[in-house]
Amino acid sequence: MKMKRLIPMLPVKSMPASVDFYCGKLGFAVENRNDTWGWALLRFDECRLMVDQSIQGHPGCFREAIIYLYPEDIVNYHEEVRRTGLVVPDLTTTFYGLTEFRINDPDGNRLWIGQETPVRA
């Protein structure tokens, strides 16, 4: 058996606000959207992400998630995100060998965005 793909679904308070954030700030595009359900499927190249306000069953107990994004060129993507006006921290190199930055989406879901750091001799 082969697993064909994995698409994370994030619980969000407002699907339209989340679509604006992911598309307007991070470069995703809407692949499919249903305003009645409060659900959207977003795409960035071969990566997909669902945002869904209907799965937030208990508004007082919001669920938080961490999504790791791996752009091809972390330095360029970091600059692109900053150009959208989003305030993002500087790039750092982690103890596990990634150059990354971390931000929150409008609902508090954590986005860790990184790329393997070349080993310097």
N, C-alpha and C positions, 0 to 999 in steps of 0.2 A: 504494500500500500504506500501511496505517496501523498503527502500533504501538499495541496496546490497553492494555498496562500493564507495569510492571516491579516485580518483587518480589525484593528482596535476600534471599539465604540466607546466614546467618552460621554458620560452624563453631563449635560450642560443646563444652565438655567434659561438661556435664550439661544435657540438655534440661530436666528438671524445675526445676533451679536457675535456668536462664535464663527459663523461663516465670514462675516466682515473681518474678524481678526485673522483667521487662518488664510483667507484669500487676499485681503488687503495688506497684511503685514508680513506674512510668511511665504507668499508665492503659490499657495494652493489654488486650485480651480474647482468649481462645482461640477461634479460628474452627474449627480442626481440629487433631487431635492423634493421634499414633500412638506409644505408649510402646514397642512392640516395635521400631520403626525408630529411636526416639530423635529424633523429628521433630515439630515443631509449626508451624502457621500462625497467626500472631497478627494482630490487627486493631485499629486505632484510627481510627474513622470510615472514610474511604476509603483509608487507608494500611495496607499489609500488610507483614509481615516474617516470614520463615521462620527458625527455629533448628533446627540439625541436628547431632547428635553423630556421626552415621555418616560424615560427609564429612571428619572429622578423621583422615585416613589415617595420619599419622605423628605420634604423640603428642609426640615430642620436638621437633618443628618446627611449632609452632602458627602458623596463619595469622591475621593480624590484619586487621580491616576498619574503615573509617570510614563511618558512616551519618549523614547530615544530616537532622534532623527539623525541620519548619517548622510550629510550632503557630500558631494564629490570634492568640493573645495571649501573647507570650513572658513578660511580667511575671506574669500569672495562672498560667501553666503552671509557671513557676519556683517560685512559691509553693506550688502544689499538690504538686510533687515534693518540696520541702523538708518539707511536712507529713507525708509518708510516713515520715520519719525518715532519708531518704537525705541524706548530707552532700554538698552541691553548692556549687561556687564561686559567688561573686557574679556578676551579669550584667556583661558588658563590651561595649563597642562596638568592632568591628573596623575596620581600615583599609579594608575593602571594603564597609562600610556596613550591617553586621548587628549587632543586639543579640543576644548569645548567651551560653550557658554550655556547658562541655564536661565530660563524665564518661566513665568506662569502665563497661562491663557486667562481670559476674563473670568473663568470659573474656578481658578486656583489649581487646575491640573498642571503638573510640572512638565516642562519640555526641556529635555537635556539634548543638546545639539552638538555633535562632535565628529571628529575624524581621527583615525590613528595617527600618532605623531611619529615621524621618521626618527629612527635611532641615529644619534650623532656619534661618530667615532672619536 
